[in-house]
């Protein structure tokens, strides 16, 4: 068993911190506090879904297609539209 060398451990890049701070600032502007709380809760359970929705919201905001702040109900609709439809199947026993 080998231990990682200090050079092998990824360093925190200041550019990544700056981008994350900018992303959070934009999300604060376009989401109501309830919607931000819901998105943060989703981030804990499904980070890939949260990232997808964040990218969508930031893209819409930068294009100027956001009429105002997104509330919790509107965020729910966006989340429902981005989730993959569940497959249903039926098992027939012979």
N, C-alpha and C positions, 0 to 999 in steps of 0.2 A: 504494500500500500504506500503510495507516495503522496506527499503533501504538496500543495501548490506553492510555487516559488512566489516571492513578493512581486516579481515582474509579471507573473501570469494573472494576477488579480486585476480585473478591469478597474481603472481609475474613474472617479466621477468627473465627467467632463463639464466644465463651466457652461459650455454652450447648451448642453442638455438641460441644465438647471434653468438657464435663461429662457429656453423654449417652453419648458413646463410652466414657468411663471407667466409667460405671455399667454399661454393657452388658458391657464386658470383665470387670468384677468379678463379675457374675452368671454369665457363661460360665465363669469360673475355679471357681466354686462347683459348677456342675452338670456339668462335663466333667472327665474324667480328663486327665492331661497328654498321653497318647497321642492321645486324641480331639481335644484342643485343637490339637495339632500337625497332625493330619489336616485339621481345619477351616481352619487357617491356610494349609496347602498348597493346599487347594481355592480359598481366597480369591484366591490369586495367579493361578489358571488360570480359574476361573469365579466372579467376584465376585457375580453375580446369584444363583447357586445358594447360595453361602455366606450371603448376606444372607437368603435365604428360610429356610434351615435355622436360622440364628441367631434370626430372628423366631419361628419355630416353637418352638424350645427355650425361649426367654425367656417366650413365652406359656404354655407348659406349666408352667414353673417358677412363674410368678406365680399360676397357677390352683391350684397345689399338687398337680399330677398327676404330679410326678416322684418315683418311689419312692426314688431315691438318685442317685448320680453315673452319668452315661452313659459307658460305656466305648467303646473303639474299635469293637468288633463291633456294638454297638447303634447307634453313629453311622453305620456302614456301611449298616445296615438302613434307617435314616431317610433317608440319602442316596439309596438305591435307590428308596425309595417316593416321593420328591419329584421324581425326574428324569422327564422326559417319555419315554414309550416310543419306541423307535426304530422307524421305519417300514421295512418291508422291501418291496421290489418286485422283480418279475421282468420281464425284457425278453425278449420273443419276437422273434426275427429272422425275417423272411419271405424 
